[in-house]
Structures are given as C-alpha cells and as structure tokens.
Amino acid sequence: MRDYQTATGIINAAGKVDIKRTVVSPRYYLSGAAFLVGFKGDRSLLVQIHQALKTPHWPPCKYPGKTNHSLLEIFRHT
C-alpha cells in the first residue's frame, strides 16, 4: 500500500528552517501479510505480554474485504 505524509517548515540544505516549503514523503506499507512471533523469557513477563495482546490499547485496523487474524490463538493452549 502506498501512502504519503507532508511536512512543512523543514530544514533545508543550508541548515535553515524554510516555513514556506512543504515536502511530500511517500511511504510504503505491507498489506495482506502475516507474521509469526515467538516469545521466550520469564513467566511473569510472558503473562504481561499475553494480557497486552488480549486487551490492546488500540484495536487492530479493519479494512474492507480483509480479515484480522488474532495472535491470541497461539496463547489459547498455554
């Protein structure tokens, strides 16, 4: 997926801030990818990670036509 950000008041090559100049910065993001992460360590830390995954501060993004697969499936058997 391609997106962009804009920045105004950037520092130019001479090291001075140019308030009137706006720069467009293209960004590319992965979409439709799946990742597997393994955790190893102290049990109390793993419990904290498990709780954080069960109740995220920000919910996963939902895009039309896409399905969100929960990482919590790997913790259901612990």
All heavy atoms as a GROMACS GRO file, in nm:
protein
  620
    1MET      N    1   0.084  -0.116   0.000
    1MET     CA    2   0.000   0.000   0.000
    1MET      C    3   0.089   0.124   0.000
    1MET      O    4   0.189   0.128   0.070
    1MET     CB    5  -0.089  -0.002   0.124
    1MET     CG    6  -0.180   0.119   0.132
    1MET     SD    7  -0.304   0.106   0.262
    1MET     CE    8  -0.214   0.173   0.400
    2ARG      N    9   0.053   0.220  -0.079
    2ARG     CA   10   0.129   0.345  -0.085
    2ARG      C   11   0.050   0.455  -0.019
    2ARG      O   12  -0.071   0.468  -0.038
    2ARG     CB   13   0.157   0.382  -0.229
    2ARG     CG   14   0.243   0.506  -0.239
    2ARG     CD   15   0.281   0.535  -0.382
    2ARG     NE   16   0.374   0.646  -0.385
    2ARG     CZ   17   0.370   0.743  -0.474
    2ARG    NH1   18   0.282   0.740  -0.570
    2ARG    NH2   19   0.457   0.840  -0.467
    3ASP      N   20   0.117   0.536   0.060
    3ASP     CA   21   0.059   0.650   0.129
    3ASP      C   22   0.161   0.761   0.126
    3ASP      O   23   0.272   0.743   0.076
    3ASP     CB   24   0.025   0.610   0.273
    3ASP     CG   25  -0.065   0.711   0.342
    3ASP    OD1   26  -0.122   0.799   0.274
    3ASP    OD2   27  -0.080   0.701   0.465
    4TYR      N   28   0.128   0.875   0.178
    4TYR     CA   29   0.226   0.983   0.186
    4TYR      C   30   0.199   1.071   0.307
    4TYR      O   31   0.091   1.073   0.363
    4TYR     CB   32   0.227   1.067   0.059
    4TYR     CG   33   0.103   1.153   0.041
    4TYR    CD1   34   0.100   1.284   0.087
    4TYR    CD2   35  -0.010   1.103  -0.021
    4TYR    CE1   36  -0.013   1.362   0.072
    4TYR    CE2   37  -0.123   1.180  -0.036
    4TYR     CZ   38  -0.125   1.310   0.010
    4TYR     OH   39  -0.236   1.386  -0.004
    5GLN      N   40   0.302   1.141   0.350
    5GLN     CA   41   0.292   1.240   0.456
    5GLN      C   42   0.349   1.370   0.403
    5GLN      O   43   0.431   1.370   0.311
    5GLN     CB   44   0.372   1.198   0.579
    5GLN     CG   45   0.312   1.080   0.651
    5GLN     CD   46   0.391   1.045   0.775
    5GLN    OE1   47   0.512   1.058   0.779
    5GLN    NE2   48   0.323   0.999   0.877
    6THR      N   49   0.305   1.479   0.462
    6THR     CA   50   0.362   1.609   0.425
    6THR      C   51   0.427   1.671   0.548
    6THR      O   52   0.386   1.646   0.661
    6THR     CB   53   0.254   1.705   0.371
    6THR    OG1   54   0.153   1.723   0.471
    6THR    CG2   55   0.192   1.652   0.244
    7ALA      N   56   0.530   1.747   0.522
    7ALA     CA   57   0.600   1.819   0.629
    7ALA      C   58   0.622   1.962   0.585
    7ALA      O   59   0.665   1.988   0.473
    7ALA     CB   60   0.733   1.752   0.661
    8THR      N   61   0.590   2.056   0.671
    8THR     CA   62   0.610   2.198   0.643
    8THR      C   63   0.707   2.253   0.746
    8THR      O   64   0.711   2.210   0.860
    8THR     CB   65   0.476   2.274   0.652
    8THR    OG1   66   0.384   2.213   0.562
    8THR    CG2   67   0.491   2.419   0.616
    9GLY      N   68   0.787   2.351   0.705
    9GLY     CA   69   0.884   2.411   0.797
    9GLY      C   70   1.004   2.322   0.817
    9GLY      O   71   1.054   2.307   0.927
   10ILE      N   72   1.050   2.262   0.708
   10ILE     CA   73   1.164   2.170   0.718
   10ILE      C   74   1.296   2.246   0.715
   10ILE      O   75   1.302   2.363   0.678
   10ILE     CB   76   1.160   2.067   0.604
   10ILE    CG1   77   1.172   2.138   0.470
   10ILE    CG2   78   1.036   1.982   0.610
   10ILE    CD1   79   1.233   2.052   0.364
   11ILE      N   80   1.401   2.180   0.752
   11ILE     CA   81   1.535   2.238   0.747
   11ILE      C   82   1.593   2.210   0.609
   11ILE      O   83   1.597   2.096   0.564
   11ILE     CB   84   1.625   2.178   0.857
   11ILE    CG1   85   1.565   2.209   0.994
   11ILE    CG2   86   1.767   2.231   0.844
   11ILE    CD1   87   1.637   2.142   1.109
   12ASN      N   88   1.638   2.316   0.542
   12ASN     CA   89   1.695   2.300   0.408
   12ASN      C   90   1.842   2.260   0.415
   12ASN      O   91   1.899   2.246   0.523
   12ASN     CB   92   1.671   2.425   0.322
   12ASN     CG   93   1.740   2.548   0.380
   12ASN    OD1   94   1.836   2.538   0.457
   12ASN    ND2   95   1.690   2.664   0.343
   13ALA      N   96   1.906   2.246   0.299
   13ALA     CA   97   2.046   2.203   0.293
   13ALA      C   98   2.141   2.300   0.361
   13ALA      O   99   2.248   2.262   0.408
   13ALA     CB  100   2.087   2.182   0.148
   14ALA      N  101   2.102   2.427   0.369
   14ALA     CA  102   2.185   2.528   0.434
   14ALA      C  103   2.168   2.526   0.586
   14ALA      O  104   2.235   2.601   0.658
   14ALA     CB  105   2.150   2.667   0.379
   15GLY      N  106   2.078   2.440   0.636
   15GLY     CA  107   2.058   2.430   0.780
   15GLY      C  108   1.958   2.528   0.836
   15GLY      O  109   1.949   2.547   0.956
   16LYS      N  110   1.881   2.596   0.748
   16LYS     CA  111   1.782   2.694   0.793
   16LYS      C  112   1.641   2.640   0.773
   16LYS      O  113   1.614   2.567   0.678
   16LYS     CB  114   1.799   2.824   0.714
   16LYS     CG  115   1.934   2.888   0.740
   16LYS     CD  116   1.946   3.019   0.666
   16LYS     CE  117   2.085   3.078   0.695
   16LYS     NZ  118   2.106   3.203   0.629
   17VAL      N  119   1.550   2.678   0.863
   17VAL     CA  120   1.411   2.635   0.853
   17VAL      C  121   1.342   2.717   0.745
   17VAL      O  122   1.350   2.839   0.743
   17VAL     CB  123   1.338   2.653   0.987
   17VAL    CG1  124   1.190   2.620   0.974
   17VAL    CG2  125   1.403   2.567   1.095
   18ASP      N  126   1.274   2.648   0.654
   18ASP     CA  127   1.200   2.713   0.545
   18ASP      C  128   1.052   2.692   0.572
   18ASP      O  129   0.995   2.588   0.540
   18ASP     CB  130   1.241   2.653   0.410
   18ASP     CG  131   1.180   2.726   0.293
   18ASP    OD1  132   1.091   2.811   0.315
   18ASP    OD2  133   1.221   2.696   0.180
   19ILE      N  134   0.987   2.792   0.633
   19ILE     CA  135   0.847   2.784   0.673
   19ILE      C  136   0.753   2.768   0.553
   19ILE      O  137   0.650   2.703   0.562
   19ILE     CB  138   0.806   2.909   0.755
   19ILE    CG1  139   0.884   2.915   0.886
   19ILE    CG2  140   0.657   2.910   0.783
   19ILE    CD1  141   0.855   2.803   0.982
   20LYS      N  142   0.789   2.824   0.439
   20LYS     CA  143   0.701   2.823   0.323
   20LYS      C  144   0.711   2.695   0.240
   20LYS      O  145   0.632   2.675   0.149
   20LYS     CB  146   0.731   2.943   0.235
   20LYS     CG  147   0.702   3.074   0.303
   20LYS     CD  148   0.735   3.190   0.213
   20LYS     CE  149   0.709   3.321   0.286
   20LYS     NZ  150   0.746   3.436   0.206
   21ARG      N  151   0.807   2.610   0.268
   21ARG     CA  152   0.829   2.491   0.188
   21ARG      C  153   0.758   2.369   0.249
   21ARG      O  154   0.770   2.343   0.367
   21ARG     CB  155   0.978   2.463   0.176
   21ARG     CG  156   1.009   2.349   0.085
   21ARG     CD  157   1.158   2.338   0.061
   21ARG     NE  158   1.185   2.224  -0.026
   21ARG     CZ  159   1.295   2.155  -0.022
   21ARG    NH1  160   1.391   2.187   0.062
   21ARG    NH2  161   1.313   2.054  -0.103
   22THR      N  162   0.687   2.295   0.166
   22THR     CA  163   0.622   2.171   0.207
   22THR      C  164   0.681   2.056   0.125
   22THR      O  165   0.696   2.068   0.004
   22THR     CB  166   0.470   2.178   0.184
   22THR    OG1  167   0.418   2.284   0.263
   22THR    CG2  168   0.403   2.048   0.223
   23VAL      N  169   0.716   1.950   0.194
   23VAL     CA  170   0.776   1.835   0.129
   23VAL      C  171   0.680   1.717   0.140
   23VAL      O  172   0.621   1.693   0.246
   23VAL     CB  173   0.911   1.799   0.196
   23VAL    CG1  174   0.967   1.670   0.140
   23VAL    CG2  175   1.009   1.912   0.178
   24VAL      N  176   0.663   1.643   0.032
   24VAL     CA  177   0.582   1.523   0.030
   24VAL      C  178   0.674   1.403   0.047
   24VAL      O  179   0.774   1.390  -0.022
   24VAL     CB  180   0.502   1.511  -0.101
   24VAL    CG1  181   0.425   1.379  -0.105
   24VAL    CG2  182   0.408   1.629  -0.117
   25SER      N  183   0.641   1.316   0.142
   25SER     CA  184   0.722   1.200   0.171
   25SER      C  185   0.640   1.074   0.146
   25SER      O  186   0.551   1.041   0.224
   25SER     CB  187   0.767   1.206   0.317
   25SER     OG  188   0.834   1.090   0.354
   26PRO      N  189   0.666   1.002   0.035
   26PRO     CA  190   0.590   0.879   0.010
   26PRO      C  191   0.629   0.768   0.107
   26PRO      O  192   0.745   0.757   0.146
   26PRO     CB  193   0.625   0.842  -0.133
   26PRO     CG  194   0.753   0.911  -0.161
   26PRO     CD  195   0.760   1.031  -0.071
   27ARG      N  196   0.530   0.689   0.149
   27ARG     CA  197   0.552   0.576   0.240
   27ARG      C  198   0.490   0.452   0.178
   27ARG      O  199   0.386   0.458   0.116
   27ARG     CB  200   0.486   0.601   0.376
   27ARG     CG  201   0.521   0.733   0.441
   27ARG     CD  202   0.667   0.732   0.485
   27ARG     NE  203   0.710   0.864   0.525
   27ARG     CZ  204   0.733   0.902   0.650
   27ARG    NH1  205   0.715   0.815   0.746
   27ARG    NH2  206   0.774   1.022   0.677
   28TYR      N  207   0.553   0.339   0.199
   28TYR     CA  208   0.501   0.212   0.151
   28TYR      C  209   0.481   0.119   0.271
   28TYR      O  210   0.569   0.108   0.356
   28TYR     CB  211   0.596   0.148   0.050
   28TYR     CG  212   0.609   0.231  -0.075
   28TYR    CD1  213   0.705   0.330  -0.086
   28TYR    CD2  214   0.522   0.211  -0.181
   28TYR    CE1  215   0.715   0.407  -0.201
   28TYR    CE2  216   0.531   0.287  -0.297
   28TYR     CZ  217   0.628   0.385  -0.306
   28TYR     OH  218   0.637   0.462  -0.419
   29TYR      N  219   0.366   0.055   0.278
   29TYR     CA  220   0.331  -0.032   0.389
   29TYR      C  221   0.299  -0.172   0.338
   29TYR      O  222   0.248  -0.189   0.228
   29TYR     CB  223   0.210   0.023   0.464
   29TYR     CG  224   0.231   0.160   0.520
   29TYR    CD1  225   0.192   0.273   0.449
   29TYR    CD2  226   0.292   0.178   0.643
   29TYR    CE1  227   0.212   0.400   0.500
   29TYR    CE2  228   0.313   0.305   0.695
   29TYR     CZ  229   0.272   0.416   0.623
   29TYR     OH  230   0.292   0.541   0.674
   30LEU      N  231   0.322  -0.271   0.423
   30LEU     CA  232   0.282  -0.407   0.391
   30LEU      C  233   0.131  -0.419   0.409
   30LEU      O  234   0.074  -0.362   0.500
   30LEU     CB  235   0.348  -0.506   0.486
   30LEU     CG  236   0.497  -0.530   0.467
   30LEU    CD1  237   0.548  -0.618   0.580
   30LEU    CD2  238   0.523  -0.596   0.333
   31SER      N  239   0.068  -0.493   0.322
   31SER     CA  240  -0.073  -0.523   0.340
   31SER      C  241  -0.096  -0.669   0.302
   31SER      O  242  -0.032  -0.722   0.212
   31SER     CB  243  -0.161  -0.431   0.255
   31SER     OG  244  -0.133  -0.448   0.119
   32GLY      N  245  -0.183  -0.732   0.373
   32GLY     CA  246  -0.212  -0.872   0.346
   32GLY      C  247  -0.102  -0.966   0.389
   32GLY      O  248  -0.095  -1.079   0.344
   33ALA      N  249  -0.014  -0.923   0.478
   33ALA     CA  250   0.096  -1.007   0.524
   33ALA      C  251   0.061  -1.070   0.659
   33ALA      O  252  -0.020  -1.018   0.734
   33ALA     CB  253   0.224  -0.924   0.538
   34ALA      N  254   0.123  -1.181   0.688
   34ALA     CA  255   0.106  -1.248   0.817
   34ALA      C  256   0.243  -1.273   0.876
   34ALA      O  257   0.338  -1.307   0.805
   34ALA     CB  258   0.030  -1.379   0.800
   35PHE      N  259   0.256  -1.255   1.006
   35PHE     CA  260   0.383  -1.276   1.075
   35PHE      C  261   0.361  -1.366   1.196
   35PHE      O  262   0.256  -1.361   1.259
   35PHE     CB  263   0.443  -1.143   1.121
   35PHE     CG  264   0.472  -1.049   1.010
   35PHE    CD1  265   0.378  -0.956   0.969
   35PHE    CD2  266   0.592  -1.056   0.942
   35PHE    CE1  267   0.404  -0.870   0.865
   35PHE    CE2  268   0.620  -0.970   0.838
   35PHE     CZ  269   0.525  -0.876   0.799
   36LEU      N  270   0.459  -1.444   1.229
   36LEU     CA  271   0.456  -1.528   1.348
   36LEU      C  272   0.568  -1.481   1.441
   36LEU      O  273   0.681  -1.463   1.397
   36LEU     CB  274   0.477  -1.675   1.311
   36LEU     CG  275   0.486  -1.773   1.428
   36LEU    CD1  276   0.353  -1.776   1.504
   36LEU    CD2  277   0.524  -1.910   1.379
   37VAL      N  278   0.533  -1.461   1.567
   37VAL     CA  279   0.630  -1.414   1.665
   37VAL      C  280   0.634  -1.513   1.780
   37VAL      O  281   0.529  -1.557   1.828
   37VAL     CB  282   0.591  -1.274   1.718
   37VAL    CG1  283   0.688  -1.228   1.825
   37VAL    CG2  284   0.584  -1.174   1.605
   38GLY      N  285   0.752  -1.548   1.825
   38GLY     CA  286   0.768  -1.637   1.940
   38GLY      C  287   0.827  -1.559   2.057
   38GLY      O  288   0.909  -1.470   2.038
   39PHE      N  289   0.782  -1.591   2.177
   39PHE     CA  290   0.832  -1.525   2.297
   39PHE      C  291   0.895  -1.628   2.389
   39PHE      O  292   0.843  -1.738   2.405
   39PHE     CB  293   0.717  -1.456   2.372
   39PHE     CG  294   0.654  -1.345   2.296
   39PHE    CD1  295   0.540  -1.366   2.221
   39PHE    CD2  296   0.708  -1.218   2.299
   39PHE    CE1  297   0.480  -1.264   2.150
   39PHE    CE2  298   0.649  -1.114   2.228
   39PHE     CZ  299   0.535  -1.137   2.154
   40LYS      N  300   1.005  -1.589   2.451
   40LYS     CA  301   1.073  -1.675   2.546
   40LYS      C  302   1.123  -1.586   2.659
   40LYS      O  303   1.174  -1.477   2.634
   40LYS     CB  304   1.191  -1.745   2.479
   40LYS     CG  305   1.269  -1.835   2.569
   40LYS     CD  306   1.384  -1.901   2.496
   40LYS     CE  307   1.466  -1.987   2.589
   40LYS     NZ  308   1.579  -2.049   2.519
   41GLY      N  309   1.106  -1.630   2.781
   41GLY     CA  310   1.155  -1.549   2.891
   41GLY      C  311   1.085  -1.580   3.021
   41GLY      O  312   1.019  -1.683   3.036
   42ASP      N  313   1.099  -1.490   3.115
   42ASP     CA  314   1.040  -1.502   3.247
   42ASP      C  315   0.888  -1.514   3.237
   42ASP      O  316   0.823  -1.442   3.162
   42ASP     CB  317   1.078  -1.378   3.330
   42ASP     CG  318   1.023  -1.384   3.469
   42ASP    OD1  319   1.062  -1.477   3.543
   42ASP    OD2  320   0.940  -1.297   3.503
   43ARG      N  321   0.831  -1.607   3.311
   43ARG     CA  322   0.685  -1.632   3.304
   43ARG      C  323   0.604  -1.507   3.332
   43ARG      O  324   0.503  -1.482   3.265
   43ARG     CB  325   0.649  -1.743   3.401
   43ARG     CG  326   0.500  -1.772   3.405
   43ARG     CD  327   0.472  -1.908   3.348
   43ARG     NE  328   0.330  -1.938   3.357
   43ARG     CZ  329   0.257  -1.966   3.251
   43ARG    NH1  330   0.311  -1.969   3.133
   43ARG    NH2  331   0.129  -1.993   3.264
   44SER      N  332   0.644  -1.426   3.430
   44SER     CA  333   0.565  -1.306   3.462
   44SER      C  334   0.565  -1.207   3.345
   44SER      O  335   0.464  -1.143   3.318
   44SER     CB  336   0.617  -1.239   3.589
   44SER     OG  337   0.750  -1.195   3.571
   45LEU      N  338   0.676  -1.197   3.274
   45LEU     CA  339   0.681  -1.110   3.156
   45LEU      C  340   0.592  -1.165   3.046
   45LEU      O  341   0.519  -1.091   2.980
   45LEU     CB  342   0.824  -1.094   3.106
   45LEU     CG  343   0.841  -1.014   2.976
   45LEU    CD1  344   0.788  -0.871   2.994
   45LEU    CD2  345   0.986  -1.014   2.932
   46LEU      N  346   0.593  -1.296   3.026
   46LEU     CA  347   0.509  -1.359   2.925
   46LEU      C  348   0.361  -1.340   2.957
   46LEU      O  349   0.279  -1.318   2.867
   46LEU     CB  350   0.541  -1.508   2.912
   46LEU     CG  351   0.682  -1.540   2.860
   46LEU    CD1  352   0.704  -1.690   2.862
   46LEU    CD2  353   0.704  -1.484   2.721
   47VAL      N  354   0.325  -1.342   3.085
   47VAL     CA  355   0.186  -1.317   3.125
   47VAL      C  356   0.148  -1.173   3.092
   47VAL      O  357   0.037  -1.147   3.042
   47VAL     CB  358   0.166  -1.348   3.275
   47VAL    CG1  359   0.032  -1.297   3.324
   47VAL    CG2  360   0.179  -1.498   3.300
   48GLN      N  361   0.238  -1.079   3.117
   48GLN     CA  362   0.210  -0.937   3.083
   48GLN      C  363   0.191  -0.920   2.933
   48GLN      O  364   0.101  -0.849   2.888
   48GLN     CB  365   0.325  -0.848   3.130
   48GLN     CG  366   0.328  -0.824   3.278
   48GLN     CD  367   0.444  -0.734   3.315
   48GLN    OE1  368   0.556  -0.751   3.266
   48GLN    NE2  369   0.416  -0.637   3.400
   49ILE      N  370   0.275  -0.986   2.854
   49ILE     CA  371   0.263  -0.978   2.708
   49ILE      C  372   0.130  -1.038   2.664
   49ILE      O  373   0.060  -0.980   2.580
   49ILE     CB  374   0.382  -1.050   2.640
   49ILE    CG1  375   0.511  -0.973   2.666
   49ILE    CG2  376   0.357  -1.064   2.490
   49ILE    CD1  377   0.637  -1.047   2.626
   50HIS      N  378   0.094  -1.151   2.724
   50HIS     CA  379  -0.033  -1.216   2.691
   50HIS      C  380  -0.151  -1.122   2.720
   50HIS      O  381  -0.241  -1.105   2.637
   50HIS     CB  382  -0.046  -1.345   2.771
   50HIS     CG  383  -0.170  -1.422   2.741
   50HIS    ND1  384  -0.232  -1.498   2.835
   50HIS    CD2  385  -0.243  -1.434   2.629
   50HIS    CE1  386  -0.339  -1.555   2.782
   50HIS    NE2  387  -0.348  -1.517   2.657
   51GLN      N  388  -0.150  -1.058   2.836
   51GLN     CA  389  -0.257  -0.965   2.871
   51GLN      C  390  -0.261  -0.847   2.775
   51GLN      O  391  -0.369  -0.802   2.734
   51GLN     CB  392  -0.239  -0.915   3.014
   51GLN     CG  393  -0.275  -1.017   3.120
   51GLN     CD  394  -0.418  -1.063   3.108
   51GLN    OE1  395  -0.444  -1.173   3.062
   51GLN    NE2  396  -0.512  -0.980   3.148
   52ALA      N  397  -0.146  -0.796   2.737
   52ALA     CA  398  -0.141  -0.683   2.644
   52ALA      C  399  -0.197  -0.722   2.507
   52ALA      O  400  -0.264  -0.641   2.442
   52ALA     CB  401   0.003  -0.632   2.631
   53LEU      N  402  -0.171  -0.845   2.463
   53LEU     CA  403  -0.225  -0.890   2.335
   53LEU      C  404  -0.376  -0.914   2.343
   53LEU      O  405  -0.448  -0.892   2.246
   53LEU     CB  406  -0.155  -1.018   2.290
   53LEU     CG  407  -0.011  -1.001   2.242
   53LEU    CD1  408   0.054  -1.137   2.222
   53LEU    CD2  409  -0.007  -0.921   2.113
   54LYS      N  410  -0.425  -0.957   2.459
   54LYS     CA  411  -0.568  -0.980   2.475
   54LYS      C  412  -0.646  -0.850   2.480
   54LYS      O  413  -0.761  -0.844   2.434
   54LYS     CB  414  -0.595  -1.060   2.604
   54LYS     CG  415  -0.566  -1.206   2.590
   54LYS     CD  416  -0.581  -1.283   2.720
   54LYS     CE  417  -0.709  -1.257   2.793
   54LYS     NZ  418  -0.725  -1.341   2.914
   55THR      N  419  -0.586  -0.746   2.536
   55THR     CA  420  -0.655  -0.617   2.550
   55THR      C  421  -0.566  -0.505   2.499
   55THR      O  422  -0.508  -0.430   2.576
   55THR     CB  423  -0.692  -0.591   2.698
   55THR    OG1  424  -0.572  -0.598   2.776
   55THR    CG2  425  -0.793  -0.690   2.750
   56PRO      N  426  -0.553  -0.493   2.368
   56PRO     CA  427  -0.464  -0.390   2.311
   56PRO      C  428  -0.516  -0.249   2.340
   56PRO      O  429  -0.637  -0.228   2.354
   56PRO     CB  430  -0.466  -0.420   2.161
   56PRO     CG  431  -0.592  -0.494   2.138
   56PRO     CD  432  -0.620  -0.569   2.264
   57HIS      N  433  -0.424  -0.156   2.350
   57HIS     CA  434  -0.460  -0.017   2.372
   57HIS      C  435  -0.538   0.037   2.253
   57HIS      O  436  -0.635   0.109   2.268
   57HIS     CB  437  -0.333   0.066   2.397
   57HIS     CG  438  -0.361   0.206   2.440
   57HIS    ND1  439  -0.403   0.237   2.566
   57HIS    CD2  440  -0.355   0.323   2.372
   57HIS    CE1  441  -0.421   0.367   2.575
   57HIS    NE2  442  -0.393   0.422   2.459
   58TRP      N  443  -0.492   0.005   2.133
   58TRP     CA  444  -0.562   0.041   2.010
   58TRP      C  445  -0.604  -0.088   1.940
   58TRP      O  446  -0.523  -0.179   1.923
   58TRP     CB  447  -0.471   0.119   1.916
   58TRP     CG  448  -0.438   0.254   1.967
   58TRP    CD1  449  -0.518   0.365   1.967
   58TRP    CD2  450  -0.315   0.296   2.028
   58TRP    NE1  451  -0.454   0.471   2.024
   58TRP    CE2  452  -0.329   0.432   2.062
   58TRP    CE3  453  -0.196   0.231   2.058
   58TRP    CZ2  454  -0.228   0.504   2.123
   58TRP    CZ3  455  -0.095   0.302   2.119
   58TRP    CH2  456  -0.112   0.437   2.150
   59PRO      N  457  -0.730  -0.098   1.900
   59PRO     CA  458  -0.774  -0.219   1.832
   59PRO      C  459  -0.710  -0.232   1.694
   59PRO      O  460  -0.666  -0.132   1.636
   59PRO     CB  461  -0.925  -0.200   1.820
   59PRO     CG  462  -0.946  -0.054   1.829
   59PRO     CD  463  -0.834   0.001   1.914
   60PRO      N  464  -0.702  -0.355   1.641
   60PRO     CA  465  -0.646  -0.374   1.507
   60PRO      C  466  -0.727  -0.297   1.403
   60PRO      O  467  -0.848  -0.281   1.417
   60PRO     CB  468  -0.658  -0.525   1.482
   60PRO     CG  469  -0.683  -0.585   1.616
   60PRO     CD  470  -0.745  -0.479   1.701
   61CYS      N  471  -0.660  -0.250   1.300
   61CYS     CA  472  -0.728  -0.180   1.191
   61CYS      C  473  -0.810  -0.279   1.111
   61CYS      O  474  -0.770  -0.392   1.091
   61CYS     CB  475  -0.627  -0.114   1.098
   61CYS     SG  476  -0.535   0.016   1.178
   62LYS      N  477  -0.923  -0.234   1.062
   62LYS     CA  478  -1.006  -0.318   0.978
   62LYS      C  479  -1.024  -0.252   0.844
   62LYS      O  480  -1.067  -0.137   0.835
   62LYS     CB  481  -1.141  -0.343   1.045
   62LYS     CG  482  -1.129  -0.427   1.170
   62LYS     CD  483  -1.264  -0.460   1.228
   62LYS     CE  484  -1.244  -0.546   1.351
   62LYS     NZ  485  -1.369  -0.583   1.412
   63TYR      N  486  -0.987  -0.322   0.741
   63TYR     CA  487  -1.002  -0.273   0.604
   63TYR      C  488  -1.111  -0.354   0.536
   63TYR      O  489  -1.122  -0.474   0.558
   63TYR     CB  490  -0.871  -0.288   0.527
   63TYR     CG  491  -0.760  -0.205   0.583
   63TYR    CD1  492  -0.665  -0.261   0.668
   63TYR    CD2  493  -0.751  -0.071   0.552
   63TYR    CE1  494  -0.563  -0.185   0.720
   63TYR    CE2  495  -0.649   0.007   0.604
   63TYR     CZ  496  -0.555  -0.052   0.688
   63TYR     OH  497  -0.455   0.026   0.740
   64PRO      N  498  -1.194  -0.290   0.454
   64PRO     CA  499  -1.299  -0.366   0.383
   64PRO      C  500  -1.240  -0.482   0.304
   64PRO      O  501  -1.140  -0.468   0.237
   64PRO     CB  502  -1.359  -0.261   0.289
   64PRO     CG  503  -1.324  -0.129   0.349
   64PRO     CD  504  -1.192  -0.151   0.421
   65GLY      N  505  -1.300  -0.598   0.320
   65GLY     CA  506  -1.255  -0.715   0.246
   65GLY      C  507  -1.139  -0.790   0.309
   65GLY      O  508  -1.096  -0.892   0.260
   66LYS      N  509  -1.085  -0.741   0.419
   66LYS     CA  510  -0.972  -0.806   0.486
   66LYS      C  511  -1.021  -0.870   0.616
   66LYS      O  512  -1.112  -0.822   0.681
   66LYS     CB  513  -0.862  -0.706   0.519
   66LYS     CG  514  -0.800  -0.641   0.398
   66LYS     CD  515  -0.713  -0.739   0.324
   66LYS     CE  516  -0.647  -0.672   0.206
   66LYS     NZ  517  -0.570  -0.763   0.127
   67THR      N  518  -0.957  -0.977   0.655
   67THR     CA  519  -0.989  -1.046   0.780
   67THR      C  520  -0.872  -1.031   0.876
   67THR      O  521  -0.758  -1.051   0.838
   67THR     CB  522  -1.015  -1.196   0.755
   67THR    OG1  523  -1.120  -1.207   0.660
   67THR    CG2  524  -1.054  -1.266   0.883
   68ASN      N  525  -0.901  -0.994   1.000
   68ASN     CA  526  -0.796  -0.985   1.102
   68ASN      C  527  -0.786  -1.119   1.173
   68ASN      O  528  -0.884  -1.172   1.222
   68ASN     CB  529  -0.830  -0.876   1.204
   68ASN     CG  530  -0.819  -0.739   1.145
   68ASN    OD1  531  -0.725  -0.710   1.073
   68ASN    ND2  532  -0.915  -0.654   1.173
   69HIS      N  533  -0.667  -1.173   1.177
   69HIS     CA  534  -0.642  -1.298   1.247
   69HIS      C  535  -0.572  -1.265   1.378
   69HIS      O  536  -0.469  -1.199   1.380
   69HIS     CB  537  -0.555  -1.391   1.161
   69HIS     CG  538  -0.621  -1.426   1.032
   69HIS    ND1  539  -0.724  -1.517   1.023
   69HIS    CD2  540  -0.601  -1.380   0.907
   69HIS    CE1  541  -0.763  -1.526   0.899
   69HIS    NE2  542  -0.690  -1.446   0.826
   70SER      N  543  -0.628  -1.312   1.487
   70SER     CA  544  -0.576  -1.280   1.619
   70SER      C  545  -0.451  -1.361   1.651
   70SER      O  546  -0.443  -1.480   1.626
   70SER     CB  547  -0.682  -1.309   1.724
   70SER     OG  548  -0.629  -1.292   1.853
   71LEU      N  549  -0.353  -1.294   1.708
   71LEU     CA  550  -0.232  -1.362   1.756
   71LEU      C  551  -0.260  -1.444   1.882
   71LEU      O  552  -0.182  -1.527   1.921
   71LEU     CB  553  -0.123  -1.258   1.788
   71LEU     CG  554  -0.066  -1.182   1.670
   71LEU    CD1  555   0.034  -1.079   1.720
   71LEU    CD2  556   0.002  -1.276   1.575
   72LEU      N  557  -0.375  -1.418   1.943
   72LEU     CA  558  -0.405  -1.486   2.067
   72LEU      C  559  -0.429  -1.635   2.050
   72LEU      O  560  -0.427  -1.709   2.148
   72LEU     CB  561  -0.527  -1.422   2.133
   72LEU     CG  562  -0.503  -1.279   2.180
   72LEU    CD1  563  -0.633  -1.221   2.233
   72LEU    CD2  564  -0.395  -1.277   2.287
   73GLU      N  565  -0.452  -1.680   1.929
   73GLU     CA  566  -0.474  -1.823   1.908
   73GLU      C  567  -0.357  -1.905   1.960
   73GLU      O  568  -0.376  -2.015   2.010
   73GLU     CB  569  -0.496  -1.852   1.759
   73GLU     CG  570  -0.626  -1.794   1.704
   73GLU     CD  571  -0.748  -1.848   1.776
   73GLU    OE1  572  -0.751  -1.969   1.803
   73GLU    OE2  573  -0.837  -1.768   1.806
   74ILE      N  574  -0.236  -1.852   1.950
   74ILE     CA  575  -0.118  -1.926   1.998
   74ILE      C  576  -0.114  -1.936   2.150
   74ILE      O  577  -0.050  -2.024   2.204
   74ILE     CB  578   0.014  -1.868   1.944
   74ILE    CG1  579   0.033  -1.724   1.994
   74ILE    CG2  580   0.019  -1.874   1.793
   74ILE    CD1  581   0.168  -1.666   1.958
   75PHE      N  582  -0.184  -1.845   2.219
   75PHE     CA  583  -0.182  -1.846   2.365
   75PHE      C  584  -0.295  -1.930   2.424
   75PHE      O  585  -0.298  -1.954   2.543
   75PHE     CB  586  -0.191  -1.703   2.420
   75PHE     CG  587  -0.065  -1.625   2.397
   75PHE    CD1  588  -0.059  -1.527   2.300
   75PHE    CD2  589   0.047  -1.649   2.473
   75PHE    CE1  590   0.056  -1.455   2.279
   75PHE    CE2  591   0.163  -1.578   2.453
   75PHE     CZ  592   0.169  -1.482   2.355
   76ARG      N  593  -0.390  -1.970   2.346
   76ARG     CA  594  -0.504  -2.045   2.398
   76ARG      C  595  -0.465  -2.180   2.454
   76ARG      O  596  -0.537  -2.240   2.532
   76ARG     CB  597  -0.610  -2.062   2.290
   76ARG     CG  598  -0.672  -1.932   2.249
   76ARG     CD  599  -0.798  -1.956   2.168
   76ARG     NE  600  -0.839  -1.836   2.098
   76ARG     CZ  601  -0.902  -1.734   2.155
   76ARG    NH1  602  -0.929  -1.737   2.282
   76ARG    NH2  603  -0.937  -1.629   2.083
   77HIS      N  604  -0.349  -2.230   2.418
   77HIS     CA  605  -0.305  -2.363   2.460
   77HIS      C  606  -0.201  -2.359   2.571
   77HIS      O  607  -0.136  -2.456   2.597
   77HIS     CB  608  -0.251  -2.440   2.340
   77HIS     CG  609  -0.351  -2.448   2.228
   77HIS    ND1  610  -0.465  -2.525   2.234
   77HIS    CD2  611  -0.356  -2.385   2.109
   77HIS    CE1  612  -0.534  -2.511   2.124
   77HIS    NE2  613  -0.470  -2.426   2.045
   78THR      N  614  -0.186  -2.244   2.637
   78THR     CA  615  -0.087  -2.233   2.744
   78THR      C  616  -0.148  -2.257   2.880
   78THR      O  617  -0.265  -2.250   2.900
   78THR     CB  618  -0.019  -2.095   2.744
   78THR    OG1  619  -0.119  -1.994   2.759
   78THR    CG2  620   0.059  -2.073   2.617
   0.00000   0.00000   0.00000
